[in-house]
Amino acid sequence: MSDAESGRARDALDGVAARLLSATPIERVALALASTVTALLIGLVVVTAAGYDPLMFVNDMLYGAFGTERRLTITLRETSYFILAGVAVAVAFRAGVFNIGVQGQFIVGMLATTMTILWLTPLLPANRLGGIGLLLVGTLGGVAAGGAYGALPGVLKAYADANEIITTIMLNFIAIGVVFFLVDGPFRGEGESATRTASIPEYAELPPVLLDGSDFSMLGLVATLGIAVLIYVLLTRTRAGYDMVTSGHQESAAVYSGVDAKRTIVRTMTISGMVAGVLGALFIVMHANATPNANGIDTYGFDAIAVSLLAANHPLGVIPAGALFGGLDAGGQYINVASDVPPQLIDGVIGLVVLFVAAPELFRMAAKRTGLGGERQ
């Protein structure tokens, strides 16, 4: 490629980057919607080429996500989980720290919630009032466990200069292994045919409100949205949030302004882990009722990375991103059961949607870091 051609390519990239970097929130939403439609159209071409009815595929996807009250509760349930997981990742990413360990923190929070409730059940009355006490204390246990497990890689990064990407990935596998050992051994429920703990009492579960779903409560969704708003306020409207963002991106500037950058990094990872712990608690009190072995646990913590990137690591942007993932997941579950479309093809179409929607945000992030479009982070 000649110098002139290289220059024209660079100018074209600069133009695209500048346009994306200056896009308004409304324009970014419109771009995400256009990307979703484009990806679905390409996915339907693939479905047709594979010998399946594309119109039936779309119908099953929409019905699986919104077709009945039961399907809607599944969509809202999955949306709640994806939002919390995405916020947990976004807290760290927005502060310049890469928490790839949300899955492990979620698993630890889930087990801590379950066992806290089971251990305290004999000490509290077996009624709704006692159930509220169990629910609150169990959630606090999950939050504390998730926060502590998130703080560990934060300490290693701040005081031992350990790469948090490596440590959080390793801690995911440690959490999976330890939980599997405990659930299959000392914490296994009596008479359980499957490998899982005993179930928590029904009166300690979140009750259904407005929508009648046996494994969904509107209270859980409201709490999820409240946490997303709370994290947004923390990061954008408080001194602590400013210190977190500054310490992650410009540690020397933070130190110069009097901020304890190391302690702030630990705080960031702790808060991220605490949100993951809330996810673990909600998974137990709204849906699972018991901790299964780690091999049977959904990968919300890993999917959360894509949710956060799709939302540009914005705590409020995670809400529509989580809703998209929730709808796709619920629709994909229904197609997998109600049709003969291979699950690999379903995952491929969903993957196309995620890729197309996330690509502009990934390009924006790359542009900021490389100086494309005249802006360098």
PEHURA-V764345 format. One record per residue. N is the residue number from 1. NEAR is the number of other C-alpha atoms within 12 Angstrom. Layout:
BEGIN
n: <N	N>
near: <NEAR	NEAR>
END
This chain:
BEGIN
n: <1	2	3	4	5	6	7	8	9	10	11	12	13	14	15	16	17	18	19	20	21	22	23	24	25	26	27	28	29	30	31	32	33	34	35	36	37	38	39	40	41	42	43	44	45	46	47	48	49	50	51	52	53	54	55	56	57	58	59	60	61	62	63	64	65	66	67	68	69	70	71	72	73	74	75	76	77	78	79	80	81	82	83	84	85	86	87	88	89	90	91	92	93	94	95	96	97	98	99	100	101	102	103	104	105	106	107	108	109	110	111	112	113	114	115	116	117	118	119	120	121	122	123	124	125	126	127	128	129	130	131	132	133	134	135	136	137	138	139	140	141	142	143	144	145	146	147	148	149	150	151	152	153	154	155	156	157	158	159	160	161	162	163	164	165	166	167	168	169	170	171	172	173	174	175	176	177	178	179	180	181	182	183	184	185	186	187	188	189	190	191	192	193	194	195	196	197	198	199	200	201	202	203	204	205	206	207	208	209	210	211	212	213	214	215	216	217	218	219	220	221	222	223	224	225	226	227	228	229	230	231	232	233	234	235	236	237	238	239	240	241	242	243	244	245	246	247	248	249	250	251	252	253	254	255	256	257	258	259	260	261	262	263	264	265	266	267	268	269	270	271	272	273	274	275	276	277	278	279	280	281	282	283	284	285	286	287	288	289	290	291	292	293	294	295	296	297	298	299	300	301	302	303	304	305	306	307	308	309	310	311	312	313	314	315	316	317	318	319	320	321	322	323	324	325	326	327	328	329	330	331	332	333	334	335	336	337	338	339	340	341	342	343	344	345	346	347	348	349	350	351	352	353	354	355	356	357	358	359	360	361	362	363	364	365	366	367	368	369	370	371	372	373	374	375	376	377>
near: <8	8	9	10	11	12	13	14	16	20	17	16	24	26	21	21	30	25	23	31	32	19	19	12	17	12	16	26	24	16	24	32	24	19	25	31	22	21	26	31	23	22	32	30	22	23	29	20	13	17	16	21	20	24	17	21	34	30	21	31	35	25	27	33	34	24	20	20	19	23	34	32	34	40	41	42	41	45	41	46	52	56	54	57	57	56	57	58	54	49	55	52	38	39	38	29	42	36	52	43	50	59	47	49	55	56	56	52	45	52	54	43	46	51	41	38	42	34	22	25	28	16	15	22	17	19	18	18	15	24	30	25	25	37	39	26	29	40	42	30	33	40	39	34	40	45	39	32	42	51	39	34	44	42	28	25	31	27	20	15	16	18	21	33	25	20	29	38	25	24	33	32	24	22	35	35	20	23	38	28	22	25	35	26	17	17	29	28	25	16	11	18	12	18	28	34	39	32	33	36	32	29	26	39	40	38	25	23	18	13	24	20	26	24	32	38	33	29	25	39	37	23	25	39	31	23	33	38	25	23	38	27	20	24	32	23	16	15	16	26	28	29	37	42	34	32	34	38	25	23	26	17	19	25	20	14	15	16	25	24	34	32	27	37	46	36	35	48	49	37	44	57	49	45	53	55	47	53	58	53	52	53	47	46	47	44	35	34	35	42	47	37	32	32	22	18	29	28	28	39	42	31	34	47	39	38	44	45	38	48	43	38	40	35	44	34	33	42	40	31	44	43	33	34	43	40	36	42	41	36	38	38	29	33	32	23	17	19	23	20	29	21	22	16	27	36	23	23	37	37	27	27	34	39	27	29	37	35	27	33	33	27	29	36	29	25	28	22	18	17	21	27	27	23	21	17	17>
END
